[in-house]
């Protein structure tokens, strides 16, 4: 009977696109990955992967083998869920991708407490503002802050990512506090290089009228934490995610301005690959993170 470890290694190689990437995902050496693939090919007497020094591709048999192997692994996941120690405990490895700011401010603490609650689950959290390829890069779950485009992935909205406009008391004491978005042109503003467009901040009045305020900036930053530090150091007004600056506002290091105006917001989604079976650990993690974001 085929070693399931070798089968899982083959699926990792096929989806990652290279032995090296699969090795990094599995925390193995490329040589060990190669030995497992060779053992699998020997077991079945077929060539699954054509490999040169620069490229690799699945053979025709390898493509059919991948489809069946993925199905077998899914079935095994279901059996493990059914036959857990007490039919309630979840187990296995969970690989999660999340955006940097939300990840640092909320996701890291959330999954730490999730890990404490579920000792049989091992967790890996990768923070990046790049949209990872869940299937090719071997992620079980991604938390994304965006209006999502249609895809084959399964997405569930789990929260709202709100923005706020604020500045330090030192800056406002020296330069005054704007009372209307149009007055922002008279102020120094810290530009987020991640917003599109960069030089406009979105506001909405109580009647639902939208105003895209033009801003002036002598500082542009592509990292949320760095923007927050610059704002605390009196560099100017900042239009930033609430989760990034809420502690500074509560502590008085930053002061919200234009509070009567609605700011930009984005949906937060939990996204996972589309397949018939979703492991209980993935469902449990989504439920846990959702509860934390709504507190």
Secondary structure, DSSP 8 states (H G I E B T S, - for coil): ---HHHHHHHHHHHHHSSHHHHHHHHT--HHHHHHHHHHHHHHHTS--EEE-SS-EEE-HHHHHHHHHHHHHHHHHHHHHHHTSSSSS---EEEEEEE-HHHIIIIIHHHHHHHHHH-TTEEEEEEE-SS---TTTTT-SEEEEES-----SSEEEEEEEEEEEEEE-HHHHHHH---SSGGGGGGS-EEEETTSSSTTEEEEE-TT--EEEEE--EEEEES-HHHHHHHHHTT--EEEEEHHHHHHHHHHTSSEE-STTSEE-EEEEEEEE---S---HHHHHHHHHHHHHHT-
